[in-house]
Amino acid sequence: MTEHVDVLIVGAGLSGIGAACRLTLDRPGTTFAILEARDAPGGTWDLFRYPGVRSDSDMFTLGYAFRPWTAETSIADGATILDYIRATAAEHGVDTAVRYGERAVTAAWADGRWTVTTAAGTELTCTWLWLCTGYYRYDEGYTPPLPGVEAFAGPVVHPQHWPAGLDVTGRRVVVVGSGATAVTLVPALARRGAAHVTMLQRSPSYVLSMPARDRIAALLRARLSPERAYRLIRWKNTRTTGAFYRLSRRAPRLVRALLRRGARRQLPAGYPVDVHFAPRYDPWDQRLCLVPDGDLFRALSGGRASVVTDTIAGFDPGAVRLASGGAVDADVLVTATGLNLLAFGGLALTVDGAEVDVPGTVAYKGMMLSGVPNLSFTLGYTNASWTLKADLVAEHVCRLLAHLERTGAAVATPAAPPGGGTDPLIDLTSGYVLRSAARLPRQGRVTPWRLHQDYARDVRLLRHGPVDDEGLVFTPAPARVP
């Protein structure tokens, strides 16, 4: 007999564990299971093992709203974040609900319930399907064409699949890329004893230095209860991050000048900041790169690392040849060139026998798909901590489940917005977004189909707003076919 649960969660990463914990807090008695394709929980934080892997958001907002972050540092390394996720799961008893090695491949809606089949052949049914899969492929990262790379004699490594035994001591390392992963790797590899680390970038990114330890947070925690201090710190950090994002959009030239000034202040006199740290785009057209305590700038100032802004022309056994005619000596090549996006972990959806064209759907409140019943997904912020949005989505799903129970309705289906056009779901110009935007759902141009990337606004919409607005259609359960 096929097992049935009230809610089936796909993914046991930061979002999936948070969703399960929220069910236990707000919907006690709800039966649920978690399908996890890998053999361990933690998602991103278990997958990425490259040197220096860490959060690029402060942990007071990347941590769960219901479980205070208690470590001293505001910017945490990947292992510490993984421990936090696993401890949270154990504390709330949701770790026993995870089914490991079960990759969901199909989900079919019929007769008022979802039937989900895994690659291992397991079949489960559920009343509500909750996709917490993130938005990128776990089995492969993105590497652009590198003409002639086969001539390179050393190892070529993508950070998404970092080999455990790679030793860079005394070796010259070239990190190709300029995003968050690259600016993390460069100082970390320098600390690991590399002879020299070169960040080879085609174009610069904006880099912002942030203290690894939040002094105001330490003061509040010394004087207030952990719970109250945590709430105030989260409020402070969300307000600060939101204000900086809005300033970036309204006065990009000012923010560009501030970021340039910050880089110049932390680099040696005469350093070519405008060559290596002055992007062509405006701040927050792409996500800013965060460096704790300016570790990237310190590595550059100390001579252990350098930046080269150029394009790759080819490879020699021990060097990367540049389009400008020069070359960078290298023993190890790291392709920190980005991610491949994948909607809902590649899960194939059908509704009453018809295949769901995911790019043809419109996101409702950034958490459901038009025309798809009893399905939610978690997509965090791109301009703030992922978990801020994930927490709000989890709360709203629980409120929606309570509404169904209270009113006697069984099915909630978002309706497509009435005209007005649509836009890409993620409004960044980063390469990994532009490459995959056509495979993701769309967003509308007015609430509740618009992703505003605004935490305060989403608090009003998801935490305090009605669950039965004009975007959602409620119906009773259909008669079940024997």
N, C-alpha and C positions, 0 to 999 in steps of 0.2 A: 504494500500500500504506500502511495506517495505521501511523504511527510508534508504537513501544512503548518505554516506559522502566520501570525498576524502581519508581521513586517519582516521582509528579507532585505538585509543590507549587503551590498556588494562592495568589498574593500575593507581591509582592517588597518588602514593607515590613520593619520591624524583625524580625518573627517569621519571615517567609519566607526572608530572607537568612540569619538565624541557623540555621534548619533546614537549609538547603543547606550552610552551612559545617560544621555538625555531621556531616552525611553524609560530607563529604570527610575529616573528621578521624577519625571512628569507623568508617565503612563505606567505605573506599577501594575503588574498583571498582564501586560502586553507580551505575547510570545514573539520571539525573534530569533534569527540566526544570522551569522555573518559568513559570507563566502570570501575566501582569500586565495588568490591564485598562487601566491608564493608560499614558502614553508615557514614564515615567521611574520609577526605583526610589525607595524611601524611604517609601512609604505615607503615613501621617499627616504625617510630617515634610517631605514634598514637597508635600502638599496644602495644609496650613495656612500662609498667608503673612501673617496679620494682624500688626500692629505688636506687638513684644515677645514673640512666640510663643517658648516655651521649655519645658523639662522641668518637671514638678511633682514629680519624684523626683530624688534625687541620681544623678549620672552614674556613680558607682562601682558602683551596682547596676543602673542602667538600661543600662549598657554590657554587652557580652557577657562571659561568664566566661572565654572563651578569648582575648580581645583586650583588654588593659588600657586603661583610659581614662587618657590621659596629660596632658590639658589641666589648667591651673591651677584653673579654676573647677569647683565641684561641681554648680552649677546652670547648664546650658548653653542657649544660644539655639537656635532651630530649625535655622538654617543650619549651625551647628557639628555638631549631631546628624546632620543629613543627610550632611555630609561624612564623618563617622565611619562611617555605614552603608555608604556607597558605597566608601570606602577598604577596609573590611572585606571587602566582596564582591570587590573587585579583588585584594586580597591573597590570598584563598583561591581565586581563579579561578572563582567562581560567577557573576560578572557576565555571562559569555558564555552562560550557560544560561537567561537570562531572555528570554521571548517577549513583547514589548511590544504593546499594543493587542489583546490576546487575553483577552477577558472570558469566563470559563467560565460557561455557562448551564445545562448539564445534565450529570449524571454517572450512568451506568447500570452496575450490577453484574450480570454474568452470566458463566457459564462460568469463574469464578475470576479475573476481571479487571474493572477499571473501564474504561469508554469515556467519555471526556469530550469534549464538543462546545462550541466557543466561538461567540460571537456572529458572528464573522467566518467561521464555517463550518469551521474547523480541527477535526480529530478526532484525538485521541491515546488510546492505551490504556496502562494501568499496572497493576502488581500492587498497589501501595499508593498511596492518595490522601491527601494531607496538606493540610488547609485552614488557611491562615495569612492569613485575610481580615480579622481584627479582628472587631468586633461592631457597627459603625455604618455607615450609608449614606454613601458618598462623594459622591453626586450632589446631596444636599440636606441641609441642617441643619433643626432644628426651630424653627419660629416660631409661637407661639400666636396665636390671633385677636387682632388689634389694631383694635378698632372705630374707624372713622373715620380710619385712617392715610392714606388717599388725600388727605386735606386737608393733610397735611404737605408743605411745599414743597421740603425738602431731600432729599438722598439717604438711602435706607434700606438698610443694609448688614448682611448676616449674616457673621460672622467666617469661616465655612467657605468663603466665596467673596469674599474681600476684593479689591476692584478695585485694580490696581497703581497707577493714577494718582490715587488719592484723596488730596487735600492738606487737612489739618485746620488748617493754620497760621491763627491768628487767628479760628478758628471755635469756636462753642459745640457741644460734643458731649455727647449723652446716650447712655450705655451701659445698655441694659436687661438686667438679670441680676445675679446675685451669685455665680456659680460661678467655677471656675478660670480660664475665658477672660475673664470680666469683670474679675477682680482683676488679671489680667495687662495687659489693654488700658488700664485707667484710668491707671496711671502712665506707660505707654509713650506714650499719646496726649498726656499732659501734657508729656512730654519733647520731643515733636515739635512743640511750639509752639501747641497748641490754646489758645484764649482761656480756656476752662474746660471741665473734664470732670466730668460728673455721673453717678455710678453710681445708677441708679434700680432699686431692688430691691423685690420684693413681700414678701420675707422674708429675713432675714440668713443668712449662712453662717459657719462657724467659719474663722478666718484665723490661720495660724501663720507667724511670721517665722522664717527660717532663713538662716544665713550662706551667701553665694554661694561663699565659699572655705572649705574644710574645713581648719582649722589642724592637726588631728591627722593628717590625710592628708598634708599638706605635710611634717610632721615625719617620718612613716614613710617617705615617698618619698626624703627626704634621707639616710636612714640605711640603707635596705634596697634590695635589687634590685627593679626594677619589678614583676616577677612576684610576689615575696613580699609586697611592700608592698600590691599590688592585692588579693591574697587576704585580707590582714589588714583592709584598709579595708572590703572587702565584708562580711566577717564582722562587723566593728564596726557598720556601718550597718544590716545586716539584723537584728542583735540589738537595736539601739536602736529601730528602727522597730517591730519586733515587740513589744518591751516596752511601748512607748507605746500601741500598738493594744490590747494586752491590758489595760493599765491603764484605757484609755478604756471598755472593755466592763465591767470589774469595778467601777470607781469613777467613773462618769460625772460625778457632782457635783464630785468633786475635779478632774478634767480640765477640766470646764467653768469652774471657778474659776481654774485656771491659765491657760487661754486668755484669759479675761476680763482677768486681771491683766496678761498680756502686751500686750494691745491698749491698756489704759489707760496702761501705761508708755510707749508710743510715740506717744500722741496728746496733744493739749493738755489742760491741766487743765479739767475741766468738760465735756469732750466727751461726748455722749450715747451711751456705749458700749452700754448696755443696750437702746437703741433700734436701733442699726445693726449690732451685732456680738454679739448674744445670741440665737441660734436657739432655736426651740421644741423641737427634737429634741435627742437626746444626741449627743456627739461620736462620729463614725464610723458613725452611722446613715446619714449621707451622707459622701462623701469630703471630707476637710479641704482647704482652699485654702492653698497654700504661696506665700509672698511672699519672694523673696530679699532679704536685708538690709532687710526692712521697707519696700520701695519704695512700696507702697500707702499705708502709714501716713505716710511722709514726704511724699507728694504731698498727702494730706489736711491734714497739719500746716502745709504751706507755702502753703495756700490755692489751689493750682492745680487741686484737685479737691475734690469733696464727695460725700456719700452722702445719698440721699433714700429713706426707706422708706415706700412708699405703693403704691397701685395706679393703673393708667392709666384715666382716664375718657374721654379723647378726645384729639383733636389740632387744633391751629391751624396755619397756615402756618409759624409760627416758634416753636412751643412744644408741649410735652406737657402736657395738662391732667390734674390728679390728682383722685382720688376725694375727697380731703380738702377740695377747693375751690381749692387753689393751682395753680400752673403752673411748669414748668421751661423756660426759654428754650433753644431748640435750633436749630442750623443743620444738624447731621448726627445721624441716629439709627442706633445700632448695636444690633442685636438679638442679644445674646450669651445666647440663651435655650435653648441646649442642642442635643442631637444626636437623630437618629432611629436606633434600633438596627435591625440587619439581620443575621439569622443566616446565616453562611457566604456573605456577598456575594450572597444571593438565589439561590444555586445550587440547582437542583431535583434531588433524589436519588431514584433508584429502585433497588430490590434485587429481582432476578429478576422484573422487570416490575411490581412493586408500588411505588407511590409511598411514600416515607418521610415520615411525619408527624413532622416534627422536634419540635414541642412535646409529642408523645406519647412521645418517647424519654427515656431517663435517661442522664446523663453518667457514664461509667466513668473514674475517676481524673481527672476534669475534662479528658479528652483524647480520648475515643471515645464513640460512641453505641450504646446497646443495640440489638441486632438488626441492626447495620450492619457488615458485614465489612471488614477491611483499610482502615479509614478512621480518621485521627486529625485532631484540630484543636488549635489553639493558642489558649488564653485566658489572659491574664496576670492578675496579682493586681489587686484593686481597693483593697487596703489597703497596698500596697507597690509596688515597681517592677515593671512589666509583664514585663521581661526575666528577672527571677529565676525566674518560673514557666515562661516560654518556654524558657529554657535547660534546665530539668529535664524538660520534656516532650520536647524534642529528644533529650536523652540517653536517655530511656526508650524512645522510638520506635526509636532505633538498637539498644538492647538487645533490644527485641522482634523486630526484623528479624533480629538475630543468632540469637535463639532459634528462629525459624522455620527458618532455614537449618540450624542445628545438629540439630534434631530431625526434619527432613524434613516438618514440617507446612507447609501453604501458606496457610491461612486462619485468622485470629484474629477472633472475633466476641464482643463483650461480651454477656452475658446480663442481662436486667433483674433488679434486686434482688428477692428473694423477700419481698414484702409490706413493711410498715413505713411506707408513705406516701412522698410526695415533697415537695420544697420548690422555690421558684424557684431558678434557676441562680445568679443574682446577688443577694446578700442586702443590697442597699442600698435605701433609700427615696427615692433621687433620682428626680425626675420622669422623666428619660429612661429609667430602668430600669423604673419602674412602668408607663409607657405601653406598653412593648414586652415585658414579661415573658412574656406569653401566647404570644409567637412564638418563644421560645427553648426549648431542651431543659430538662428538670428535673434536679434532683439528689436523690439518696437521703439517708437520715439516718444511715447507717453507712458506714465505709470498706469497699470502695474506691469507693463511689458518692457520697461526701460531699466537697464542696469545703471544706476546712477554712480556707482563707486563712491558712495557717501555714507559712512557709518551712521551718523546722526539721522540722516533721512531714512535709512533702512531700519533703525530702531523704531521710528514712528510707524513705518509700513509693516514690518514683520513682527515686532514685539507687541505693539499697541494697536495696530490697525485691524480692521475686520478681516476675518478669513473668508467671508461670503460676499466679496465685492463682485463687480460686473465682469471680471475676467474668468470666473469659475462657474461651472454648471454642475449642480448636484442632482443626482438621480438615484432611485432605489435600485436594489440589486436585481439583475435580470433573472428570469426563471432559469434555474439550472437544468441543463440537458442531462437526463439520466445516463 
